[in-house]
């Protein structure tokens, strides 16, 4: 499979995330987006956030924020990782 077929969806999500977060009063610096595909064929777009501890990173991980992102992104699944910095992961493909 080629992850390139997900580029239009990845562009849409990458352009939408900053304004969606701004609607919630959040204004992170997004350092980069990473599009990848798993061996099982799942395409994920990762948004790497740079949020200082002074800006309350827990606000970005709140369940209602993740739900709001998912709804605004046409119900795409959105999860968060904070093990090595804050990242949103958006599943662009249908779950296998």
Secondary structure, 3 states (H helix, E strand, C coil): CCHHHHHHHHHHHHHHHHHHHHHCCCCCEEEEEEEEECCCCCEEEEEEEECCHHHCHHHHCCHHHHHHHHHHCCCCCEEEECCCCEEEEEECCCCC
